[in-house]
Amino acid sequence: MTIKVPRLWEPVNNKMLRRCAARFPADRVHIIDWNWAASRHSAEWLYDDGAHLRPAGARAFARIINDGIARAYPPLLKPGPSPV
């Protein structure tokens, strides 16, 4: 899962995650892109510090994780409505 935090190391860590995932077959490693989703809903989902979740952000975070697992392992979970 990518990160969303207003720190210099955010893009470095997200890039590292993607590069590492690319070294494995696509059906073995799945990246959940929290950074992409949270960047589009910062005011609604994140407090002013840009890192900590508001209640709506916590719900979206849980849904995005659930949906990511459901896409990677369809028999385990059913995706719900997307918060984005």
C-alpha positions in Angstrom: 0.0 0.0 0.0 1.4 3.4 -1.0 1.6 6.1 1.6 0.2 9.6 1.7 2.1 11.9 4.1 3.5 15.4 3.5 7.2 14.3 4.0 10.1 14.3 1.6 10.4 10.5 1.9 6.8 9.9 0.6 7.6 9.7 -3.1 10.8 7.8 -2.5 8.9 5.1 -0.5 6.1 4.9 -3.0 8.5 4.5 -5.9 10.4 1.8 -3.9 7.2 -0.1 -3.4 6.3 0.0 -7.0 9.8 -1.0 -8.2 9.8 -3.9 -5.7 6.3 -5.1 -6.8 7.4 -4.9 -10.5 10.0 -7.6 -9.8 7.3 -10.2 -9.2 4.5 -11.6 -11.3 1.5 -9.3 -11.4 -0.7 -12.0 -10.0 1.6 -12.3 -6.9 2.0 -8.7 -5.8 -0.7 -6.1 -5.8 -0.2 -2.4 -4.9 -3.1 -0.7 -3.2 -2.7 3.0 -4.1 -3.7 5.0 -1.1 -1.6 7.9 -2.3 -3.6 8.3 -5.5 -7.0 8.1 -3.7 -6.1 10.3 -0.7 -4.5 12.9 -3.0 -7.8 13.4 -4.7 -9.8 13.7 -1.4 -7.3 15.4 0.9 -9.7 18.0 2.4 -12.4 15.4 3.1 -10.2 12.5 4.3 -7.2 14.1 6.0 -6.8 16.5 8.8 -4.8 19.7 8.2 -1.5 17.9 8.9 -2.0 16.0 5.7 -1.3 12.6 7.3 -3.9 11.7 9.9 -7.3 10.5 8.9 -10.7 12.2 9.5 -13.6 9.7 10.1 -14.5 9.8 6.3 -10.8 9.1 5.6 -10.7 6.1 7.9 -13.8 4.7 6.2 -12.2 5.2 2.8 -8.9 3.7 4.0 -10.7 0.6 5.2 -12.8 0.3 2.0 -9.7 0.7 -0.2 -7.9 -2.0 1.6 -11.0 -4.3 1.4 -11.4 -3.6 -2.3 -7.7 -4.2 -2.9 -7.8 -7.6 -1.2 -11.0 -8.4 -3.1 -9.4 -7.7 -6.4 -6.3 -9.7 -5.6 -8.2 -12.6 -4.1 -11.8 -12.6 -5.5 -13.1 -15.6 -3.5 -12.3 -14.0 -0.2 -14.0 -10.6 -0.2 -16.6 -8.8 -2.3 -15.7 -5.2 -3.3 -18.0 -2.6 -2.0 -18.9 0.8 -3.5 -15.8 2.8 -4.2 -15.2 5.9 -2.0 -13.4 7.6 -4.8 
